[in-house]
């Protein structure tokens, strides 16, 4: 059974940085795509950033230049380094992996104080 375990959320002041990590376990194959989405109350889940198994990345316009996504294929780990955080970045962040199907983590809360 595929499991995604996130870590690294928390409270940070505006302008600060946070690092989110996610480990994918239980799959026979390595995820072809991994990434992060976020969701706030009353809104749809939205893309933050994704990365393929060959390192191609995709970022939401709102985070490009401030967030960096990376992955370690051997460890099935994806990391989101978030810098220059803004109050509007506050959300529950979900790890995502595609291994034939979409898989999601439980979510980790990111709170940004102004």
C-alpha positions as CSV (number, residue, x, y, z in Angstrom):
1,X,0.0,0.0,0.0
2,X,1.4,3.3,-1.0
3,X,1.8,5.8,1.8
4,X,3.0,9.5,1.7
5,X,4.3,11.0,4.9
6,X,4.8,14.7,5.1
7,X,6.8,16.7,7.6
8,X,8.0,20.3,8.1
9,X,4.9,22.4,8.3
10,X,4.4,25.0,11.0
11,X,4.2,28.7,11.9
12,X,6.5,31.2,10.3
13,X,6.6,35.0,10.1
14,X,6.1,36.6,6.7
15,X,9.4,36.8,4.9
16,X,10.6,33.6,6.5
17,X,11.3,30.1,5.2
18,X,10.0,26.6,5.7
19,X,11.0,23.3,4.3
20,X,8.5,20.6,3.6
21,X,9.5,17.0,3.1
22,X,7.5,13.9,1.9
23,X,8.5,10.3,1.8
24,X,6.7,7.9,-0.4
25,X,6.7,4.2,0.5
26,X,5.0,1.0,-0.4
27,X,5.1,1.3,-4.2
28,X,6.7,-1.2,-6.5
29,X,7.7,1.6,-8.9
30,X,9.1,5.0,-8.2
31,X,6.7,7.9,-8.7
32,X,6.9,9.3,-12.2
33,X,5.7,12.6,-10.8
34,X,5.8,14.1,-7.3
35,X,4.8,17.4,-5.9
36,X,2.9,19.6,-3.6
37,X,-0.6,21.1,-3.7
38,X,-2.2,23.4,-1.2
39,X,-5.7,24.1,0.0
40,X,-7.4,26.7,2.1
41,X,-10.9,26.6,3.6
42,X,-13.6,27.0,1.0
43,X,-11.2,26.8,-2.0
44,X,-10.1,24.1,-4.3
45,X,-6.8,22.4,-4.0
46,X,-4.3,24.1,-6.1
47,X,-0.9,23.2,-7.6
48,X,2.1,24.5,-5.9
49,X,4.9,22.6,-7.7
50,X,5.6,19.3,-9.3
51,X,8.7,17.5,-10.4
52,X,9.1,14.4,-12.6
53,X,11.5,11.6,-12.2
54,X,13.9,13.2,-14.7
55,X,13.8,16.5,-12.9
56,X,11.4,18.6,-14.9
57,X,9.7,21.1,-12.7
58,X,6.5,23.0,-12.8
59,X,5.5,25.9,-10.5
60,X,2.5,27.9,-9.9
61,X,3.0,31.5,-10.9
62,X,2.3,32.7,-7.4
63,X,5.3,30.8,-6.0
64,X,7.8,30.8,-8.9
65,X,11.1,32.3,-7.7
66,X,10.3,31.8,-4.1
67,X,9.8,28.1,-3.8
68,X,12.1,25.3,-5.0
69,X,11.1,21.7,-5.4
70,X,13.5,18.9,-5.5
71,X,13.5,15.1,-5.2
72,X,15.7,12.2,-4.4
73,X,14.6,9.3,-6.6
74,X,16.6,6.7,-4.6
75,X,14.7,7.6,-1.5
76,X,11.3,8.5,-3.1
77,X,11.5,11.8,-1.3
78,X,10.3,15.2,-2.4
79,X,11.2,18.5,-0.7
80,X,9.6,21.9,-1.1
81,X,11.9,24.7,0.1
82,X,9.7,27.8,0.7
83,X,11.3,31.2,1.0
84,X,9.9,34.8,1.3
85,X,6.7,33.4,2.6
86,X,3.6,35.6,2.4
87,X,0.4,35.4,4.5
88,X,-1.4,34.2,1.3
89,X,0.9,31.1,1.3
90,X,-0.8,29.9,4.4
91,X,-2.7,26.6,3.7
92,X,-2.7,22.9,4.2
93,X,0.0,21.5,1.9
94,X,-0.5,18.1,0.5
95,X,2.2,15.9,-0.9
96,X,1.3,14.2,-4.2
97,X,2.7,11.2,-6.1
98,X,1.7,9.6,-9.3
99,X,2.3,5.8,-9.5
100,X,-0.2,4.6,-12.0
101,X,-2.8,6.4,-9.8
102,X,-2.8,9.6,-7.8
103,X,-1.7,9.4,-4.2
104,X,-2.0,12.0,-1.6
105,X,-0.5,12.6,1.9
106,X,-2.6,13.7,4.9
107,X,-1.5,17.3,4.6
108,X,0.6,19.6,6.8
109,X,-0.4,23.0,8.0
110,X,1.6,26.0,7.0
111,X,0.7,29.2,8.9
112,X,2.3,32.6,7.9
113,X,1.9,35.5,10.3
114,X,2.0,39.0,9.1
